[in-house]
Amino acid sequence: MRRFHQASGSGETYSPAEELFNRQRRTLGLFLGPLLFLAILWTPAPGLTAEAHRLSAILALMIVLWMTEAIPLAATALLGPTLAVVLGVATVRVAFASFSNPIIFLFIGSFILAEAMFVHRLDRRMAFTALASPWIGASAFRLVLVYATVAAVLSAWMSNTATTAMLFPLGMAVLVELGRGRESDPAFHRFARAMMLVTSFAASIGGMATPVGTPPNIIGKGLLLNNAGIDISFAGWMTLGVPLALVMMAVLVLWMLYPAARGIRLTAEATASVRRELGKLGPFAVGERNVVIAFGLTVFLWTFPGLLALVLGQAHPLPKAISAMFPEAVAAITGALLLFVLPISWRARTFTLTWDQAADIDWGIILLFGGGLAMGGLADSTGLADSFGRWVVSYVPGAGAAGLTMVFTAVAIIMSEAASNTAAATVIVPTAIAVALAAGVSPLEPALGATFGASMGFMMPISTPPNAIVYSSGYIPIGAMMRYGIILDIVGYFVIVGAVLGFGWVVR
């Protein structure tokens, strides 16, 4: 098994060659970004207002920094609004207003709920309970089927990186036991490769199912509301996202897992290792019960108004009243606040979550959301988005919603291989909206295509943190990851385009 360096504090593992590539990429960004910024700033831009011209230079700098990750993504997100104020593009109140957008609080609440699941090990109990099921028996296929399902379901509600990092050691433990005496068995290596790849791939696919499953979803949802006035409800998103994720999971199971698991039987020790992990958790604790209550209430408030509207009709006052009382951001914060008042021990005044624990959420991602929304809003208010959209449309006249959806889905998938899925969505989704509006077509389908496409990124270890984690196992040759990844990207492209163009209307 190969040994890899681990990026400090990140949980991502890279080979020395990849670390060298990352250093070179960041160095390029540190020089190319400022040079491009100055070149655009000093070049006349007929047809643009002074504010739009200066904003275009800022956006070019941010895109380079985001793609190369020359500085942290969150720092780049703060740099954009800061430069917008310094260069007179907007006032400080306008430039930073998006950091208080309700979308930000939707993610803060959902992140705190996910953190509580991690603190009280509820996520581990769910995973190990499923994997210790007697239904699995000695069937390797049933094991990886449940394993993939757990990864997809958990990542629909929590970070795909956290899901992968949690399941990865368990998968490795099973493979170590299963591989004893089979080091030279090609069938075992095919199974091991498939199990490690599905740890990452299923987590990325499951994240598409809900608005809070992965950063691109919330970015796309927020930009559609801010830039196009299209409000997608939680239930509406799931109406499209869940079937899309199910189709992708079916492809993954039938194409990758079933052929690799045929003929492989689990040893008694391999199954016992899963049960041991479950046994270490002990009986169901009060903290876990409290997290279930808070999380269950939040999901109910997210989905009940949409389901009620389906039964009573969109015009009925009851679902409208509930939605007004508990919009998605308020529902998420309500569930998160419950964690601070549901007691574990009333006598000791110990509650389900402390603020120190809650503060461990990824604030950098939240800042990234705010920065992306801020730049999207400024591009709209200065007229830059409209001008850019008209320029693109002049090269693809008459493309229509279908043509733009196909183009921007492909661009998002390609970009997600070279940059983080969050950066890809932050760059591509507002562009898709601007171009669609300039072309006079609905921006919903192109934006959704770009949003889902940004969650692909299956080809390279550097494409997503889950890919990097499983690549460190040593069971996945880089050629195999690229081969499986590009096929899944291609399949995903056609599934996403078909789903968005055929059923995108259901999210409204």
C-alpha positions as CSV (number, residue, x, y, z in Angstrom):
1,M,0.0,0.0,0.0
2,R,1.4,3.4,-0.9
3,R,1.9,6.0,1.7
4,F,0.7,9.6,1.2
5,H,1.2,12.9,3.0
6,Q,-1.8,14.4,4.7
7,A,-2.5,18.1,4.3
8,S,-2.5,19.6,7.7
9,G,-5.9,19.9,9.3
10,S,-7.7,19.3,6.1
11,G,-8.3,15.5,6.1
12,E,-7.2,15.4,2.5
13,T,-4.3,13.2,1.4
14,Y,-2.1,13.8,-1.6
15,S,0.9,12.1,-3.2
16,P,4.1,14.1,-3.5
17,A,3.4,14.6,-7.2
18,E,0.0,16.1,-6.4
19,E,1.4,18.3,-3.7
20,L,3.9,19.6,-6.2
21,F,1.1,20.3,-8.7
22,N,-0.9,22.1,-6.0
23,R,2.1,24.3,-5.1
24,Q,2.7,25.2,-8.7
25,R,-1.0,25.9,-9.3
26,R,-1.2,28.2,-6.2
27,T,2.0,30.0,-7.3
28,L,0.5,30.6,-10.8
29,G,-2.6,32.0,-9.2
30,L,-0.7,34.4,-7.0
31,F,0.9,36.0,-10.0
32,L,-1.7,35.5,-12.8
33,G,-4.6,36.9,-10.7
34,P,-3.2,40.3,-9.9
35,L,-1.8,40.7,-13.5
36,L,-5.1,39.9,-15.0
37,F,-6.8,42.3,-12.6
38,L,-4.5,45.1,-13.6
39,A,-4.7,44.3,-17.3
40,I,-8.5,44.5,-17.3
41,L,-8.6,47.5,-15.0
42,W,-6.3,49.5,-17.3
43,T,-7.9,48.4,-20.5
44,P,-10.8,50.6,-21.8
45,A,-14.2,48.8,-21.8
46,P,-16.7,50.5,-24.2
47,G,-20.3,49.7,-23.4
48,L,-19.6,49.2,-19.6
49,T,-20.2,51.7,-16.8
50,A,-17.2,52.6,-14.8
51,E,-18.5,50.4,-11.9
52,A,-19.1,47.4,-14.1
53,H,-15.7,47.8,-15.6
54,R,-14.0,47.8,-12.3
55,L,-16.1,44.9,-11.1
56,S,-15.1,42.8,-14.1
57,A,-11.5,43.2,-13.0
58,I,-12.3,42.1,-9.5
59,L,-14.3,39.1,-10.7
60,A,-11.4,38.0,-13.0
61,L,-9.1,38.2,-10.0
62,M,-11.5,36.1,-7.9
63,I,-12.0,33.5,-10.6
64,V,-8.3,32.9,-10.9
65,L,-7.8,32.8,-7.2
66,W,-10.8,30.4,-6.8
67,M,-9.6,28.1,-9.5
68,T,-6.0,27.9,-8.4
69,E,-6.8,28.2,-4.6
70,A,-3.8,30.5,-4.3
71,I,-5.3,31.8,-1.1
72,P,-8.1,30.2,0.9
73,L,-11.5,30.2,-0.9
74,A,-13.1,32.1,2.0
75,A,-10.4,34.8,1.9
76,T,-11.1,35.3,-1.8
77,A,-14.8,35.6,-1.1
78,L,-14.0,38.4,1.4
79,L,-11.5,40.0,-1.0
80,G,-14.2,40.7,-3.7
81,P,-16.6,42.8,-1.7
82,T,-13.6,44.6,0.0
83,L,-12.1,45.6,-3.4
84,A,-15.6,46.6,-4.6
85,V,-15.8,49.2,-1.7
86,V,-12.2,50.3,-2.2
87,L,-12.7,50.9,-5.9
88,G,-16.0,52.6,-5.6
89,V,-18.2,49.9,-7.1
90,A,-20.6,49.9,-4.1
91,T,-20.9,51.2,-0.6
92,V,-19.8,49.0,2.3
93,R,-23.4,48.4,3.3
94,V,-24.4,47.2,-0.1
95,A,-21.2,45.2,-0.7
96,F,-21.5,43.2,2.5
97,A,-25.3,42.9,2.7
98,S,-25.3,39.4,1.3
99,F,-23.5,38.1,4.3
100,S,-26.7,38.5,6.2
101,N,-28.8,36.8,3.5
102,P,-31.3,34.3,5.0
103,I,-29.6,31.6,2.9
104,I,-26.5,32.1,5.1
105,F,-28.5,31.3,8.2
106,L,-30.0,28.2,6.5
107,F,-26.6,26.8,6.2
108,I,-25.5,27.9,9.7
109,G,-28.4,26.0,11.2
110,S,-27.9,22.9,9.1
111,F,-24.2,22.9,9.8
112,I,-24.8,23.1,13.6
113,L,-27.3,20.2,13.3
114,A,-24.7,18.2,11.4
115,E,-22.1,19.0,14.0
116,A,-24.4,17.7,16.7
117,M,-24.8,14.5,14.8
118,F,-21.0,14.2,14.8
119,V,-20.5,15.2,18.4
120,H,-23.0,12.6,19.7
121,R,-21.9,10.0,17.1
122,L,-25.4,9.6,15.8
123,D,-24.0,9.5,12.2
124,R,-21.8,6.6,13.2
125,R,-24.6,4.7,14.9
126,M,-26.8,5.1,11.8
127,A,-24.0,3.8,9.5
128,F,-22.9,0.9,11.7
129,T,-26.5,-0.2,12.4
130,A,-27.1,-0.4,8.7
131,L,-23.9,-2.2,8.0
132,A,-24.3,-4.7,10.9
133,S,-27.7,-5.8,9.5
134,P,-28.2,-9.6,9.4
135,W,-29.6,-9.1,5.9
136,I,-26.0,-8.5,4.6
137,G,-24.9,-12.0,5.8
138,A,-21.8,-13.1,3.9
139,S,-22.7,-11.2,0.7
140,A,-20.1,-8.7,-0.4
141,F,-22.6,-7.1,-2.8
142,R,-25.2,-6.5,-0.1
143,L,-22.4,-5.0,2.1
144,V,-21.3,-2.5,-0.5
145,L,-24.9,-1.8,-1.5
146,V,-25.8,-0.8,2.1
147,Y,-22.4,1.0,2.4
148,A,-23.1,3.1,-0.7
149,T,-26.7,3.8,0.5
150,V,-25.5,4.9,3.9
151,A,-22.9,7.3,2.2
152,A,-25.6,8.7,0.0
153,V,-28.2,9.2,2.7
154,L,-25.9,10.8,5.2
155,S,-24.3,13.1,2.6
156,A,-27.8,14.4,1.7
157,W,-27.9,16.1,5.2
158,M,-24.2,16.6,6.1
159,S,-20.9,17.3,4.4
160,N,-19.8,14.7,1.8
161,T,-16.3,15.2,3.1
162,A,-17.3,14.3,6.7
163,T,-19.4,11.4,5.4
164,T,-16.4,10.0,3.5
165,A,-14.0,10.6,6.4
166,M,-16.3,8.7,8.7
167,L,-17.0,5.7,6.4
168,F,-13.4,5.4,5.1
169,P,-11.8,3.8,8.1
170,L,-14.7,1.3,8.4
171,G,-14.3,0.3,4.7
172,M,-10.6,-0.1,5.1
173,A,-11.1,-2.3,8.2
174,V,-13.4,-4.6,6.2
175,L,-10.9,-4.7,3.3
176,V,-8.0,-5.6,5.6
177,E,-9.9,-8.5,7.0
178,L,-11.3,-9.6,3.7
179,G,-7.9,-9.4,2.0
180,R,-5.9,-11.6,4.3
181,G,-4.2,-14.2,2.1
182,R,-5.7,-12.6,-1.1
183,E,-3.1,-10.0,-1.8
184,S,-2.6,-11.3,-5.3
185,D,-6.2,-12.1,-6.1
186,P,-7.5,-9.8,-8.9
187,A,-11.1,-10.3,-7.9
188,F,-10.3,-8.9,-4.4
189,H,-8.5,-5.9,-5.8
190,R,-11.5,-5.2,-8.1
191,F,-13.8,-5.3,-5.1
192,A,-11.5,-3.1,-3.0
193,R,-11.2,-0.6,-5.8
194,A,-15.0,-0.4,-6.2
195,M,-15.6,-0.1,-2.4
196,M,-13.2,2.7,-2.0
197,L,-14.4,4.6,-5.1
198,V,-18.1,4.2,-4.0
199,T,-17.2,5.8,-0.7
200,S,-16.4,9.0,-2.5
201,F,-18.8,8.8,-5.4
202,A,-21.9,7.9,-3.4
203,A,-21.2,10.8,-1.0
204,S,-21.0,13.3,-3.9
205,I,-24.1,11.9,-5.5
206,G,-26.2,11.9,-2.3
207,G,-25.4,15.5,-1.7
208,M,-27.5,16.5,-4.8
209,A,-30.7,15.3,-3.1
210,T,-31.3,18.2,-0.8
211,P,-30.6,21.9,-0.8
212,V,-28.3,21.5,2.2
213,G,-26.5,18.4,0.9
214,T,-23.6,20.1,-0.8
215,P,-22.4,23.8,-1.1
216,P,-23.2,24.1,-4.9
217,N,-26.9,23.4,-4.1
218,I,-27.3,26.3,-1.7
219,I,-25.3,28.6,-4.0
220,G,-27.5,27.7,-6.9
221,K,-30.7,28.1,-4.8
222,G,-29.5,31.5,-3.4
223,L,-28.4,32.9,-6.8
224,L,-31.7,31.9,-8.5
225,L,-33.6,33.8,-5.8
226,N,-31.3,36.8,-5.7
227,N,-30.5,37.2,-9.4
228,A,-33.6,35.8,-11.0
229,G,-36.4,36.0,-8.4
230,I,-37.0,32.2,-8.5
231,D,-37.6,30.8,-5.1
232,I,-37.2,27.0,-4.8
233,S,-38.7,25.4,-1.7
234,F,-36.9,22.6,0.2
235,A,-39.6,20.1,-0.8
236,G,-39.5,21.4,-4.4
237,W,-35.7,20.8,-4.6
238,M,-36.1,17.3,-3.3
239,T,-38.8,16.5,-5.8
240,L,-36.1,16.8,-8.5
241,G,-32.9,16.1,-6.5
242,V,-33.9,12.8,-4.9
243,P,-34.9,11.0,-8.2
244,L,-31.8,12.4,-9.8
245,A,-29.6,11.0,-7.1
246,L,-31.5,7.7,-7.2
247,V,-30.8,7.3,-10.9
248,M,-27.1,8.1,-10.4
249,M,-26.9,5.7,-7.6
250,A,-28.6,3.0,-9.7
251,V,-26.0,3.5,-12.4
252,L,-23.2,3.3,-9.8
253,V,-24.6,0.0,-8.3
254,L,-25.3,-1.8,-11.6
255,W,-22.2,-0.6,-13.4
256,M,-19.5,-0.6,-10.7
257,L,-20.6,-2.5,-7.6
258,Y,-22.4,-5.5,-8.8
259,P,-19.8,-6.7,-11.3
260,A,-17.0,-6.1,-8.7
261,A,-18.7,-7.9,-5.8
262,R,-19.8,-11.1,-7.7
263,G,-18.0,-14.1,-6.3
264,I,-16.7,-12.3,-3.2
265,R,-17.9,-13.7,0.2
266,L,-17.3,-11.9,3.5
267,T,-15.3,-13.6,6.2
268,A,-16.7,-13.9,9.7
269,E,-14.0,-11.5,10.9
270,A,-14.9,-8.9,8.3
271,T,-18.5,-8.8,9.5
272,A,-17.5,-9.0,13.1
273,S,-15.4,-5.8,12.7
274,V,-18.5,-3.9,11.8
275,R,-20.4,-5.2,14.8
276,R,-17.5,-4.4,17.1
277,E,-17.7,-0.8,15.9
278,L,-21.4,-0.7,16.7
279,G,-20.8,-2.2,20.1
280,K,-18.3,0.4,21.0
281,L,-21.1,3.1,20.8
282,G,-23.0,1.5,23.6
283,P,-26.8,2.0,24.2
284,F,-28.7,4.8,22.6
285,A,-27.8,7.9,24.6
286,V,-29.9,10.9,25.6
287,G,-27.8,13.2,23.5
288,E,-28.5,11.1,20.4
289,R,-32.2,11.2,21.2
290,N,-32.1,15.0,21.5
291,V,-30.3,15.3,18.1
292,V,-33.0,13.1,16.5
293,I,-35.7,15.4,18.0
294,A,-34.0,18.6,16.7
295,F,-33.1,17.2,13.4
296,G,-36.6,15.6,12.9
297,L,-38.4,18.9,13.7
298,T,-36.1,20.8,11.2
299,V,-36.7,18.3,8.4
300,F,-40.5,18.4,9.2
301,L,-40.5,22.2,9.0
302,W,-38.5,22.1,5.8
303,T,-40.7,19.7,3.9
304,F,-44.2,19.9,5.5
305,P,-45.3,23.2,3.8
306,G,-44.4,21.9,0.4
307,L,-46.1,18.6,0.9
308,L,-49.2,20.3,2.3
309,A,-49.3,22.6,-0.8
310,L,-49.3,19.5,-3.0
311,V,-52.3,18.1,-1.1
312,L,-54.3,21.4,-0.6
313,G,-53.1,23.3,-3.6
314,Q,-50.6,26.1,-4.1
315,A,-53.1,28.8,-3.4
316,H,-54.3,27.4,-0.1
317,P,-53.6,29.8,2.8
318,L,-52.5,27.1,5.3
319,P,-49.2,26.1,3.7
320,K,-48.5,29.8,2.9
321,A,-49.0,30.7,6.5
322,I,-46.7,27.9,7.7
323,S,-44.0,28.9,5.2
324,A,-44.3,32.5,6.3
325,M,-43.9,31.5,10.0
326,F,-41.0,29.1,9.4
327,P,-39.1,29.9,6.2
328,E,-36.2,27.5,5.6
329,A,-33.6,29.6,7.4
330,V,-35.8,30.0,10.5
331,A,-36.6,26.3,10.5
332,A,-32.9,25.5,10.4
333,I,-32.1,28.0,13.2
334,T,-35.0,26.7,15.3
335,G,-33.7,23.1,15.1
336,A,-30.1,24.3,15.9
337,L,-31.3,26.4,18.9
338,L,-33.2,23.4,20.3
339,L,-29.8,21.7,20.8
340,F,-28.8,24.4,23.3
341,V,-31.9,23.8,25.5
342,L,-32.6,20.1,25.3
343,P,-30.9,18.8,28.4
344,I,-28.6,15.7,28.7
345,S,-28.5,16.2,32.5
346,W,-30.8,18.9,33.9
347,R,-29.2,18.6,37.4
348,A,-25.8,19.3,35.9
349,R,-27.2,21.8,33.5
350,T,-25.6,19.9,30.6
351,F,-27.3,20.4,27.3
352,T,-27.0,18.7,23.9
353,L,-24.5,21.1,22.4
354,T,-22.2,23.8,23.8
355,W,-21.3,26.9,21.8
356,D,-17.7,25.7,21.7
357,Q,-18.8,22.6,19.9
358,A,-21.2,24.5,17.6
359,A,-18.4,26.9,16.7
360,D,-16.5,24.0,15.1
361,I,-18.6,24.3,11.9
362,D,-17.0,25.3,8.7
363,W,-17.3,29.1,8.9
364,G,-15.1,29.4,5.8
365,I,-17.7,27.8,3.6
366,I,-20.3,30.2,5.0
367,L,-18.1,33.2,4.2
368,L,-17.7,31.7,0.7
369,F,-21.5,31.7,0.3
370,G,-21.7,35.3,1.4
371,G,-19.0,36.4,-1.0
372,G,-20.4,34.6,-3.9
373,L,-23.9,36.0,-3.3
374,A,-22.4,39.5,-2.9
375,M,-20.5,39.4,-6.2
376,G,-23.6,38.0,-8.0
377,G,-25.7,40.8,-6.7
378,L,-23.1,43.5,-7.6
379,A,-22.8,42.0,-11.1
380,D,-26.5,42.4,-11.5
381,S,-26.8,45.9,-10.0
382,T,-23.9,47.3,-12.0
383,G,-25.2,45.9,-15.3
384,L,-22.1,43.7,-15.8
385,A,-24.2,40.5,-15.7
386,D,-26.5,41.8,-18.4
387,S,-23.6,43.0,-20.6
388,F,-21.8,39.7,-20.3
389,G,-24.9,37.8,-21.0
390,R,-25.6,39.7,-24.2
391,W,-22.0,39.2,-25.3
392,V,-22.2,35.5,-24.9
393,V,-25.6,35.3,-26.5
394,S,-24.2,37.1,-29.6
395,Y,-22.0,34.0,-30.2
396,V,-24.7,31.5,-29.6
397,P,-27.9,33.1,-31.0
398,G,-31.1,31.2,-30.6
399,A,-29.6,28.6,-28.3
400,G,-32.7,28.6,-26.0
401,A,-33.0,27.1,-22.6
402,A,-32.1,23.6,-23.8
403,G,-28.9,24.7,-25.5
404,L,-27.8,26.8,-22.6
405,T,-28.5,24.0,-20.1
406,M,-26.4,21.6,-22.1
407,V,-23.5,24.1,-22.4
408,F,-23.4,25.2,-18.8
409,T,-23.9,21.7,-17.4
410,A,-20.8,20.6,-19.4
411,V,-18.8,23.6,-18.4
412,A,-19.6,23.1,-14.7
413,I,-18.6,19.4,-14.8
414,I,-15.3,20.2,-16.6
415,M,-14.5,23.0,-14.1
416,S,-15.3,20.8,-11.1
417,E,-12.5,18.6,-12.1
418,A,-10.0,21.4,-12.0
419,A,-11.4,23.4,-9.1
420,S,-13.5,22.7,-6.0
421,N,-17.2,22.1,-6.6
422,T,-18.0,25.2,-4.5
423,A,-15.7,27.4,-6.6
424,A,-17.2,25.9,-9.8
425,A,-20.7,26.7,-8.8
426,T,-19.8,30.2,-7.6
427,V,-18.4,31.0,-11.0
428,I,-20.6,29.1,-13.4
429,V,-24.1,29.5,-11.9
430,P,-24.3,33.3,-12.0
431,T,-22.9,33.3,-15.5
432,A,-25.6,30.8,-16.6
433,I,-28.3,33.0,-15.1
434,A,-27.0,36.2,-16.7
435,V,-26.7,34.6,-20.1
436,A,-30.2,33.0,-19.9
437,L,-31.7,36.4,-18.9
438,A,-29.9,38.1,-21.7
439,A,-31.2,35.5,-24.2
440,G,-34.7,36.0,-22.9
441,V,-35.2,32.5,-21.7
442,S,-35.9,31.0,-18.2
443,P,-32.6,30.8,-16.2
444,L,-34.0,28.0,-14.1
445,E,-32.9,25.1,-16.3
446,P,-29.4,26.4,-17.2
447,A,-28.7,27.3,-13.5
448,L,-29.9,23.9,-12.2
449,G,-27.8,22.1,-14.8
450,A,-24.7,24.1,-13.7
451,T,-25.5,23.6,-10.0
452,F,-25.9,19.8,-10.3
453,G,-22.9,19.6,-12.8
454,A,-20.7,21.3,-10.2
455,S,-21.2,18.3,-7.9
456,M,-19.6,15.9,-10.3
457,G,-15.8,16.0,-10.2
458,F,-15.1,12.3,-10.1
459,M,-12.0,12.0,-12.2
460,M,-9.0,13.2,-10.1
461,P,-7.9,13.0,-6.5
462,I,-7.7,16.8,-6.4
463,S,-11.3,17.3,-7.7
464,T,-13.0,16.8,-4.3
465,P,-11.8,16.1,-0.8
466,P,-13.7,12.8,-0.7
467,N,-11.7,11.7,-3.8
468,A,-8.5,12.6,-2.1
469,I,-9.4,10.7,1.0
470,V,-10.2,7.4,-0.8
471,Y,-7.2,7.8,-3.1
472,S,-5.0,7.6,-0.1
473,S,-6.1,4.0,0.5
474,G,-3.6,2.7,-2.1
475,Y,-6.3,0.5,-3.7
476,I,-7.1,3.0,-6.5
477,P,-4.6,3.5,-9.3
478,I,-4.9,7.0,-10.7
479,G,-5.7,5.6,-14.1
480,A,-8.7,3.7,-12.6
481,M,-10.0,6.7,-10.9
482,M,-9.8,8.7,-14.1
483,R,-11.4,5.9,-16.2
484,Y,-14.3,5.4,-13.8
485,G,-14.6,9.1,-13.1
486,I,-14.9,10.2,-16.7
487,I,-17.5,7.6,-17.5
488,L,-19.5,8.7,-14.4
489,D,-19.1,12.3,-15.5
490,I,-20.5,11.5,-18.9
491,V,-23.4,9.5,-17.6
492,G,-24.0,12.3,-15.0
493,Y,-24.1,14.9,-17.8
494,F,-26.9,13.1,-19.7
495,V,-28.8,12.3,-16.5
496,I,-28.6,15.9,-15.3
497,V,-29.5,17.5,-18.6
498,G,-32.4,15.0,-19.1
499,A,-33.7,15.5,-15.6
500,V,-33.5,19.3,-15.6
501,L,-35.0,19.8,-19.1
502,G,-37.7,17.2,-18.6
503,F,-38.6,17.8,-15.0
504,G,-36.9,21.0,-13.9
505,W,-40.3,22.7,-13.7
506,V,-41.3,20.6,-10.6
507,V,-39.0,22.6,-8.3
508,R,-41.0,25.8,-8.6
